[in-house]
Amino acid sequence: MLLKENNYFIRRIAALLVILAFITGTGYSSDKRKTSQDDFKERIDNIISTIKCDISVKIVSNSRNDILYEYKPELKMIPASITKAVTASTAIYVLGSGYLFKTVIYTDDINVSDGVINGNLYLKGFGDPDLSSYDISNLAQQLANKNIKQVTGNIIYDESYFDNMYYGLANYYKSDTKSQYWPYVSAINLDKNKGYKNSANSAAQFLSDKLLDNGIQLGGIIISGTTPTAALELAIIQRSMYDVLCGMNKPSDNQSALCLFKVIGANYSSPPGTLGKGSDAATDFLTTIGIDRNGFEFVEGSGLSRYNSVTADVYIKLLKYMFDDEKTFDIFFNSLAISGVDGTLKNRMSGTEAENNIHAKTGTINNVSTLTGYGITRDNELISFYIAMNGFGDKTKFYRDKQDEICEAICEFSRKP
C-alpha cells in the first residue's frame, strides 16, 4: 500500500513539474525558447529551400550592425543592374552630391557685344545622360536673349569629354550580353539617344534649327571638332546629381549608368572619360571604405556585362557606408525604386507590409535576378539586404516573387516579443 502511495506521489510531482515547465518555459529540456530572430531565420530558410539555383543572401541591421540572416555570402555572383547602386555611390564619392552635369555653348569670338559672332559656335557636352530637345531649345533661347543676331562660322559639336566607344563593351568579351542590349552613349546625348545614330550631330542640327527659329542667321555648316581652351561661354544647361541618380536608379536606365560611369572616370583621372577609368574609380572607392578587393569586379557601371562579379559583403558594406553618411544618404536612399510606388518596383510587393517600405535596386539579365537595398521593419529599424540569384533559366518572375517574400519577411520582422 505504501509503495502505491509513493508511486502516486511521484507521478503527481512529475506532472506538476511538466505544467510548471510549460508555463515558465524553463523545464528540464536544454532547448532555449525561440526568439523572433530564430523565427525570422526559419522563415527565410523555408523560402530559400524552394529555390533551385545559385543563391546568396545577407541581411543586416544598420543601427545594431548585427547579422539577421546569411546564406552562402561568400559566393561570387553576377550582379546585373544592382551594379548601378555602386555607380551611384561612387559618383557621390568622386563627384560630390552637389555636382552639376552640364552642356555648354562656347564661341571663339572674344567680342559678341555687337550681336554678331564672327567665328564658330561650339556645342560641348559633359556627359549629361538626360539632355533633351527642350534643353537645346533653352540654349538657343539664351543666345537670343543675348541679342545674338548672326553666326558667321560653323556649329561645331564637341563630344571629346568621352572616348568614342559609343556602345560600351558590346562584342568586347566572349559570351557576354549581346550588342543589341548596349545603348549608344556620347558626351552629347539627346532624348536618351532614341532614334539617333549620332546623337551629338543630331543635337547640333536641332540647335541650328532652333537658332533659326529665334531669328539668328547662320553662315556655316555643322561639323565635329574640339572647343578651344580659351573659348568664351555663351549659354549653359545644368542638371543636378539627384535628378541624374533618380533617372538612373528608379527605371534602371543603362544609358544613364554608362554615361555616369564615364563622367566619374573623367573626373577621377582626366578626360576623355572611359569605362576603364570609371572602373578604377569604383575600385578605389570600394577598397577605401573597407571592401575586400577580391570580393568584386566591375568592368562597367550598368550591370549589362556578365563579367561583373560580387560577393554579399560588397553590398552590405556599401549600404552601411551610405547609411552612415548623413550628408548624402537621403540623395542615395531616395534615388532607389520604392516597392509598390515607382520605378522597377512599382508593381512589386503591393498590398503587403513591404509596400512603400523597401527602397532598392533591382537587377535582371538572362539567368540572373538580384535585389539589394533597404527595408523598414515593424520597429522602424532600417535593414540592409542583398539577394542574388544566378543560373535559374527563364522563370524570372518566380525568383522575383521569392525576393519579394524575403522583403515581406524583413518588413514584418520585429524584435519585440
N, C-alpha and C positions, 0 to 999 in steps of 0.2 A: 504493500500500500504506500509506504514511504517512497519507494522507487518511482511509482506512478506520479506521485505528487511532485517529486523533484523534476521529472521529465516535463510535466505540465508547466512548472515554473520556468524551466529553461526555455521552453517554446515561447512563453509569453514575453520573456525578456528579449529573445531574438526578434520577435515580431515588433516590439516597441522600438528596438534599435533600427530596424528597416524603415519604420514610419518616420523616426527622427532623422534618419539619413536623407529620406526623400524631401522632408520639409526644409532642412538646413543645407542640403547639398554637400554634406561633409561626411558621408558614410565611410565604410572601411575600404571602398574602392580607391585605387591610386589615380583614377581618371579625374582631371580637373573639369570644372564646368566650362562649357564652350563660351567663348567671348564673341562679341559682334564681329571682330576681325576674323575669328575662326569661321563664322558663318559666311562672311564675305569671301574668304578664300575657297570655301567649299562651293559656293555659288559659281565663282569664276572657273574652278576646276571642272564643274559639271558642264559649263558652256564649252570649254576647250576640248573636253572629251568627245564632243560631236564634230570636231573639225579635223578633216583628214588632209592636212598639208603641212608644210613647214610653218611654224608659228612661233613668234616671240612676243612676250607681253611683259611690261613692267608698269607698276602703279605706285606712286609715291606721294606722300603728303608734303606740301611745300612749307607749311609752317612748322610741323613737327619733324620733318625730314626722315620719317620712318617709312620703311618699305611695307606697303599694304599687300602687295602681291607681285610675284615674278614667275615667269615660266620661260626657260631657256633664253635668258637675257644675253647670253654670250654669242648667240647665233648671228652670223653676218647675213644681212638681208638686203634685197633691193628695195630702196625706199619709195620709188616713184615720186609723186608730186609733193610728198611731205618734205622733199628737198627744199621747196620754196620757203619753209619755215627757217631753214639755215640761211638761205639767201636774204630773207627779210632781216634776221637778227644781225647778220654780217653787215648789211647795208647801214643799219642803225649804228653799229660799232665803228665802221670805217668812215662813213659819210657824215654821221650825226643826224639826230632826229629832225633838225631844222633845215636840212639840205633841201635845196630847190632845184628841180630839173628844168632846164631852160632851153629855149630855142631863140636865136638872136639874128637880127638883120644888121649887117655892117655895111660900110662903104669905104672905098679907098680915096674918096674925095674929102679933103680936110675942111672944106667950107661949103655948107649946104644952106647958108642963110639966104641965098638968092633964089631958093626954090628949085634949083637945077642941080642934079647930081652929075657932075662931069667926070664920070667914071663908072665903076661897076657896083652892083648890089650883091652882097654875099648872104645867102641863107645858110646859117651854120647850125647844125643840130648837135646837142649834147646828150642824146640818148633818151629823151622823154618818150616812154612807150605809148603814152596816151595823147600825143599830139593829134589834133583834129582839124578838119576843114574850117571849123569855126575859129580855131586858134589862128590859122593862116589868114582868115578874113580880118581878125583883130590886128594882126601885124600890118596888113595893108592899110587899115584904118589909122593906125598910129602914124604911118608915113604921111597920109593925107592930112592928119591933124597938125603935122609939122610944116604944112604948106608946100610940100614937095609936089612939083608940077611935071617934072621931066627927069628921066634917067637916060643918059646918052650911051652908057655902056651896056654890059651884059648882066643877066641874072645868073649868078654862079652858085650852085648848091654844093655845100661843103659837108661831107659825111666822114671826114678824116678822124673824128673823135673815136671811131671804132675801126676795127680791121674790116677786110672785105669778105669774111667768112659769113655770108648772109644767112646760110642755112645751118648754122651751128655745127654739130658733129654728124650730120647726115652722111651716111656712107663712110664714116671715118673708122669705126670699129666693126669688125666682122660680127654678124648675128646680133646687131643692135637694132633699136627701134627704126623702122623703115623711114626713108627720106620724106615721104608724103606727110608725116606727122610733125616735121620740124617747120616752124613758122619762119617767115622772112623777117630778118632783123637788121635794121640800119640805124645809124646815128640820127638820121632824119626819118621818122616814121609818119604815116598819115592814115588816120582812121583805122588803126590796128593793121594796116597794110593789106586789108582785104580787097582783092581785085586789082592790086597794083603789082606789076612786075618789077618796077623800080620806084620805090616809094619816094626817094629823095627827088628824083626827076619829076614825079607827079606832084609833089608838094611845091616845087619851084614853078611848075606850069600853072598850078592853082593860084599861087601868089601873083604870077603875071596877069592872070585873068582878073583878079580882084584889084590889082593896081589900076588896070584899065577901067574897071567899073568905077573907081574913085577919081577918074579923070587924069590919071598920071600917064604921060606919054612915055613909051619905051622905044629905045633905039637899037637895042642889041638882040642877042639870042640867049637861049638857056643852055648852059654847059656845066660840066662838073669841074671843080677846082678847089683850091685851098685859100682860106682867108689870110690876108697879110697880117703880120703881128701887130702893126700899128694902126689897124683899121678902126674907124670911128663907129661906135654903136649907135644905131638909129631906133631900133624897136626890139622889144623882148616880151616873151611869154614864159611864165614860170608856173610850176606845179609842185605841190608840197609832197614831202616824204609820205605823210599819212595817206594822201589820195592815191599815190602810186602803190603803196603796200596793200591798200584795200582793193585796188584794181587788179592786183596780182593774186592775193591770197583767197579772197572770197570766191571768185569764179574759177580759181586755179588757172590763171592765164599764162600760157607758156611763153608767148611773145614778151610779155612784161618781165617775166623772170629772167629770160636770156638777155634782154636789154639791161636790166638792173645788174646782172652779174658782170656785164662788160663795163658798166659805169663804175662799179666797185673796183674792177681791175684797173681802169684808167686813173682812178684817184689813189689807189693803193700803190701803184707803180707810176706809170705815165701813159699818156695817150700814144698809140691807139689802144682802147680797151679791147681785151681778148678774153675768151673763156679761160684760158690758161692763167692769166693774171688774176681773174676772179677766183679761180681755184686756189691759187697761192694765198690770196687774202682770206678766204674762208678757212683754210688750213691754219693760218697764223692765228686767226681769231679763236677757233675751237681749241687749239692747243694752249693758247694763252689763258683760257678760262678753265683749264684743267682736264680737258678731254684727251684720252689716250689716242695718239696718232695712229696706232694700229687698229683702232676701232672704226675707222671710216675712210671713205674715198669719195670725193666729189669732183667729177670731171666737168660738170656743167651745173647750172643753177636752177633748172626747171624740173628735173626728175624724169625727163624723157629717156635718158640713157640708162641702159641696163648695167652699165659699168660703174654706176654709183653703188656704194655699199655702206651699211651701217650696222652697229650693234645698238641695243636698247639704251645703254648709258649715254650715247651721243645726244639723244633727245631728252632724256631725263635730266641730265646736267645742263643742257641748253635751256630747257624750260625753267629750271630753277634759277639759272643765272638771270634770265629775263625777268622773272618774278621778283628777284631781289633788287633789280634796278628801278627804283621808284620813279625816276625822272622819265623813263621811256617805256615802262611796262604797259601803260594804257594804250599807247600807239600800237604796240605789238599785239596785245590782247584783243583790241577792238578791230584789228585788221583781219582776224581769223573768222571763218564762217561760223554762224551760230545755229545750233540744232533747231530745226523746225521754223527758222526765221529767214535766213538768207544764204546766198552762195551755194556751194556744193552740198550743204547740209540742210537746205531749205525743206526738202521732202523727207527728211530722216528724223526719227525719234518723236514725231508729232504725237500728241496725246499721251505721252509717257512723262514720268517725272524728270526725264532727261531733257525734255523740250525747253529750250531757252537757257539751259544750264551747262551746255557743252560749247566751248569755243575751241575749234580745232582745225587742223589742216588735213584734208583728205589726199589720198594718192591712189592712182589707178593706171596701170598699163597691163598688157597681156600677162595673165597668170600672177599678177601682183595686186594686192589691195592693202592699203595702210591707213592708219588714222593716228594722229598724235595731237595733244593739246592739253586743255584744262577742263576739269569737271568740278561742279559745285555740289557738295554733299548736303544732306538734310540739316547738318550742323553749320552750314555755310563755310565749310572748310574747303579751301581750294586745292584740288588734287591734280598732279601732272600724270599723264598716262601716255603710253606708247604701245601700239598694236600693229604688228606686221605679219602679213600672210603671203607666202610665196609658193608657186608651183601647184596651183589647185585646178587648173583647166579653165573652163569657160563659165562657171557658175558664180559670177561676181556678186550677184545680188544676195545669194545665200551667205557669203562671207561678210558682206557689209551688214547684213542683219545680225550676224554674230557679234560684230564690232558694236553695233547698237545695243545689243543685250548687255555687253560688258559696260558700256557707258551708262545704261539704266541702273546697273548694279552700283556703279560709282555714285550716281546721284541719289540713290536710295540708301546709301551707307550712312550709318550714324554710330558714333562711339558711345552714345547713351544707352543704358540698359532698356 
